[in-house]
Amino acid sequence: MKVPLKFEPHNLYRTGVCGEDWPLGYISRADVPGRPIFALHDVLDEQSKDELTELALCFTAAPELLEALSSLLAVAEMTTFSDQYPAECEAARAAIAKATGTQIEGRAA
């Protein structure tokens, strides 16, 4: 698996304390908390704190989800599951291609 990530919310989000534009929180390495990789601001769109938090949590789960989906797809392709559920397996392949920046034959990623 790639680097495990963690969402660390910032308690002063949208407070304007000291005139600062405080971020929603930070995405940090799970093994090195408190050292942000990304600061999460809502600079382009007005979304609620809950919506932004939900997106941040999805983002931090992405490496584990990609690994799990890849493993499940590999198991499905070794069994008859991929024949029984071709649309679901194709959706999994497309999601993996999107996450890895690769292409599926005949389709852009």
Secondary structure as the mmCIF struct_conf table of DSSP 4:
data_model
#
loop_
_struct_conf.conf_type_id
_struct_conf.id
_struct_conf.beg_label_comp_id
_struct_conf.beg_label_asym_id
_struct_conf.beg_label_seq_id
_struct_conf.end_label_comp_id
_struct_conf.end_label_asym_id
_struct_conf.end_label_seq_id
STRN STRN1 LEU A 5 PRO A 9
TURN_TY1_P TURN_TY1_P1 ASN A 11 ARG A 14
HELX_RH_3T_P HELX_RH_3T_P1 VAL A 17 GLY A 19
BEND BEND1 LEU A 24 LEU A 24
STRN STRN2 GLY A 25 ARG A 29
TURN_TY1_P TURN_TY1_P2 ALA A 30 ASP A 31
BEND BEND2 VAL A 32 VAL A 32
TURN_TY1_P TURN_TY1_P3 PRO A 33 GLY A 34
BEND BEND3 ARG A 35 ARG A 35
STRN STRN3 PRO A 36 LEU A 40
BEND BEND4 LEU A 44 ASP A 45
HELX_RH_AL_P HELX_RH_AL_P1 LYS A 49 MET A 78
BEND BEND5 THR A 79 THR A 80
HELX_RH_AL_P HELX_RH_AL_P2 PHE A 81 GLN A 84
HELX_RH_AL_P HELX_RH_AL_P3 PRO A 86 THR A 100
TURN_TY1_P TURN_TY1_P4 GLY A 101 GLY A 101
STRN STRN4 ILE A 104 ILE A 104
TURN_TY1_P TURN_TY1_P5 GLU A 105 GLY A 106
STRN STRN5 ARG A 107 ARG A 107
#
